Amino acid sequence: MKKFLLIAFTLMAFAANSVLCRIALREGHADPETFSALRLLAGAVVLLLLQLASRGWGGIRWNVVNAGLLTAYVFLFSLAYVHLDTATGALLLFGAVQVCMVLWGALQGEKAGPRKWSGIAVAIAGIAILLLPGASMPSALPAIMMIASGLAWGAYSVRGKRVSDPAGATTGNFLLSVPIIATLFLLLPDHALADRWGILLALISGGVTSGLAYVLWYVIVRDISSATASTLQLSVPCLAALGGTLFLGEIPSIRMVLAAVLVLAGILIVIAADRPAAG
């Protein structure tokens, strides 16, 4: 039960990131670059304070590659969400995560089995329905940016399977993102728009639903297969769609509802396939 609650909280935090980002960007409370920078800075500050209070500087783990992946994910995420609704963006993001993590797991020799593969196929079918040609298909460039963001997050997640200290590693990743942020803002000095609501939303997203949730995610991915981890994340678009409806008045289309049903069905099949192995 404890593990289930940990996973549920983490996935809801991921969905909250989508909703918080969309609120800030759609309502003009912040531009994508400023929101992303504040989000990463907030995560770095919160995690650093917690780390210093518990173990000091010596507990921080530094990894430039993981920090780069984290930064790429966050910035591409915000830039794409300017032009996508909450659920569509989340579906594209975690669809790309699914492909990245499943392929990585297969290359590492992880055994999925026919039941798990069938669940993965059903979940991916839900993503495919969203991308079928039609009037509501997302614009190409935002879709590509969100898919690239998903690939960065997928790589960040699979690299987390080798992390022995999730808190120290995540703190180091956020701290190393700070000089990258500073460099980007030197190159793009005109991007600095954020009112008090934009700042507040970015701080919540960075400090709570990103920083703390990403520590928990690194704890989770160590104990489950890449295929299962990626499929679990496909629940995020469904949660994000619910959040978009409640807080942004975004009414899901029939296509979106059908995609969500297939994704959830696929997740249930994957979870059921994991039970014998867990026992």
Stockholm file with secondary structure:
# STOCKHOLM 1.0

chainA/1-279         MKKFLLIAFTLMAFAANSVLCRIALREGHADPETFSALRLLAGAVVLLLLQLASRGWGGIRWNVVNAGLLTAYVFLFSLAYVHLDTATGALLLFGAVQVCMVLWGALQGEKAGPRKWSGIAVAIAGIAILLLPGASMPSALPAIMMIASGLAWGAYSVRGKRVSDPAGATTGNFLLSVPIIATLFLLLPDHALADRWGILLALISGGVTSGLAYVLWYVIVRDISSATASTLQLSVPCLAALGGTLFLGEIPSIRMVLAAVLVLAGILIVIAADRPAAG
#=GR chainA/1-279 SS CHHHHHHHHHHHHHHHHHHHHHHHHHTTSBCHHHHHHHHHHHHHHHHHHHHHHHTCGGGCCCCHHHHHHHHHHHHHHHHHHTSSCHHHHHHHHHHHHHHHHHHHHHHTTCCCHHHHHHHHHHHHHHHHHHHSSSTTCCCHHHHHHHHHHHHHHHHHHHHGGGCSCHHHHHHHHHHHHHHHHHHHHHHCTTCCCBCHHHHHHHHHIIIIIIIIHHHHHHHHHTSSCHHHHHHHHTHHHHHHHHHHHHHHCCCCCHHHHHHHHHHHHHHHHHHHHHHHHHC
#=GC SS_cons         CHHHHHHHHHHHHHHHHHHHHHHHHHTTSBCHHHHHHHHHHHHHHHHHHHHHHHTCGGGCCCCHHHHHHHHHHHHHHHHHHTSSCHHHHHHHHHHHHHHHHHHHHHHTTCCCHHHHHHHHHHHHHHHHHHHSSSTTCCCHHHHHHHHHHHHHHHHHHHHGGGCSCHHHHHHHHHHHHHHHHHHHHHHCTTCCCBCHHHHHHHHHIIIIIIIIHHHHHHHHHTSSCHHHHHHHHTHHHHHHHHHHHHHHCCCCCHHHHHHHHHHHHHHHHHHHHHHHHHC
//
